[in-house]
């Protein structure tokens, strides 16, 4: 993600991202990118993205908005899985703690999954490496 894309994202959501989250998106791990030709159209599980347009659609009003009951202004959707589960970042947390909510769950019942977005992404990369053998 470029700095211009980041500024556009922040303008769209109406607030700045925490510094650690900004740095994460500016230095998005290449190992988390899945080339289009490698995507399985039948696999609709969560993928972490640095696509500013996709993140804007997830976090602003519209058909692609990811909504979590009773989520406050600190809610920033990272994405959702095929069954409606949601991964999100707490924008009030300096490090950008990551949470997971099952489909139909209220924000207050989300599970804390990582102390930072960078830690969460590293866990995803580690799981991919183990799966790839």
Secondary structure per residue as TSV (DSSP state, phi and psi in degrees):
chain	resnum	aa	ss	phi	psi
A	1	X	-	360.0	138.2
A	2	X	-	-87.2	165.7
A	3	X	H	-62.4	-37.6
A	4	X	H	-63.3	-42.4
A	5	X	H	-63.1	-39.3
A	6	X	H	-63.9	-44.2
A	7	X	H	-62.6	-40.1
A	8	X	H	-62.8	-42.0
A	9	X	H	-61.9	-48.2
A	10	X	H	-63.0	-38.7
A	11	X	H	-64.5	-40.4
A	12	X	H	-65.9	-38.0
A	13	X	H	-88.9	-9.3
A	14	X	T	78.5	21.3
A	15	X	S	-165.2	157.0
A	16	X	-	-76.8	151.8
A	17	X	-	-80.8	151.9
A	18	X	-	-59.9	149.5
A	19	X	H	-51.4	-41.4
A	20	X	H	-65.5	-35.7
A	21	X	H	-71.8	-40.6
A	22	X	H	-58.1	-49.0
A	23	X	H	-62.7	-37.9
A	24	X	H	-59.7	-50.5
A	25	X	H	-67.7	-32.0
A	26	X	H	-71.4	-23.8
A	27	X	T	-124.2	45.0
A	28	X	-	-55.7	130.8
A	29	X	-	-63.3	120.1
A	30	X	G	-56.5	-29.6
A	31	X	G	-65.7	-12.6
A	32	X	G	-91.4	-7.0
A	33	X	-	-84.2	131.3
A	34	X	-	-109.0	115.5
A	35	X	-	-58.8	145.3
A	36	X	G	-53.3	-38.8
A	37	X	G	-68.6	-17.1
A	38	X	G	-96.3	-4.5
A	39	X	-	-76.2	138.7
A	40	X	-	-95.3	114.5
A	41	X	T	-62.2	-20.0
A	42	X	T	-89.9	-4.4
A	43	X	-	-103.5	107.6
A	44	X	-	-113.9	34.8
A	45	X	-	-81.3	169.3
A	46	X	-	-64.4	134.8
A	47	X	-	-130.0	133.2
A	48	X	-	-74.8	135.1
A	49	X	-	-129.4	155.9
A	50	X	-	-116.4	19.8
A	51	X	-	-75.4	107.9
A	52	X	H	-58.3	-40.6
A	53	X	H	-63.6	-41.9
A	54	X	H	-64.9	-42.8
A	55	X	H	-65.6	-36.7
A	56	X	H	-63.9	-45.9
A	57	X	H	-61.0	-37.8
A	58	X	H	-69.7	-26.8
A	59	X	H	-114.7	12.4
A	60	X	S	-132.6	163.2
A	61	X	S	-58.9	139.0
A	62	X	S	150.5	178.0
A	63	X	T	-66.2	-22.3
A	64	X	T	-98.7	5.1
A	65	X	-	-61.1	133.5
A	66	X	-	-97.8	119.3
A	67	X	-	-114.4	138.7
A	68	X	-	-130.6	122.5
A	69	X	T	-53.8	133.5
A	70	X	T	64.6	20.1
A	71	X	-	-74.3	138.3
A	72	X	-	-93.6	-170.4
A	73	X	T	-68.1	-8.1
A	74	X	T	-84.6	-6.0
A	75	X	E	-77.5	125.1
A	76	X	E	-132.8	109.6
A	77	X	E	-70.6	132.9
A	78	X	E	-95.3	-25.1
A	79	X	E	154.5	178.2
A	80	X	E	-139.0	160.1
A	81	X	-	-95.9	177.2
A	82	X	T	-63.7	-19.2
A	83	X	T	-102.9	9.7
A	84	X	S	91.4	3.1
A	85	X	-	-69.0	152.9
A	86	X	E	-128.5	136.4
A	87	X	E	-109.9	135.5
A	88	X	E	-148.1	160.5
A	89	X	E	-110.8	141.7
A	90	X	E	-87.7	108.1
A	91	X	T	-72.4	-11.7
A	92	X	T	-85.9	-6.9
A	93	X	S	-94.8	124.3
A	94	X	T	-53.0	-37.3
A	95	X	T	-91.0	-9.6
A	96	X	-	75.5	57.8
A	97	X	-	-57.5	144.8
A	98	X	E	-108.7	139.5
A	99	X	E	-127.7	158.3
A	100	X	E	-128.5	134.8
A	101	X	E	-128.6	128.6
A	102	X	-	-66.1	158.6
A	103	X	T	-54.8	135.0
A	104	X	T	80.0	2.9
A	105	X	-	-88.2	145.3
A	106	X	-	-78.5	153.1
A	107	X	G	-53.9	-40.0
A	108	X	G	-65.4	-15.2
A	109	X	G	-100.7	11.4
A	110	X	-	-67.8	149.8
A	111	X	E	-92.1	133.3
A	112	X	E	-73.9	121.8
A	113	X	E	-112.2	-19.4
A	114	X	E	-160.6	147.7
A	115	X	S	-74.2	-16.5
A	116	X	S	-153.2	160.9
A	117	X	H	-64.8	-36.9
A	118	X	H	-63.5	-41.5
A	119	X	H	-64.9	-41.4
A	120	X	H	-60.4	-46.9
A	121	X	H	-63.3	-39.4
A	122	X	H	-62.5	-38.8
A	123	X	H	-62.1	-39.8
A	124	X	H	-63.8	-43.5
A	125	X	H	-63.3	-42.0
A	126	X	H	-62.2	-42.5
A	127	X	H	-63.9	-39.5
A	128	X	H	-63.1	-43.0
A	129	X	H	-61.7	-43.3
A	130	X	H	-65.5	-39.3
A	131	X	H	-68.1	-33.7
A	132	X	H	-78.2	-11.0
A	133	X	-	82.1	360.0
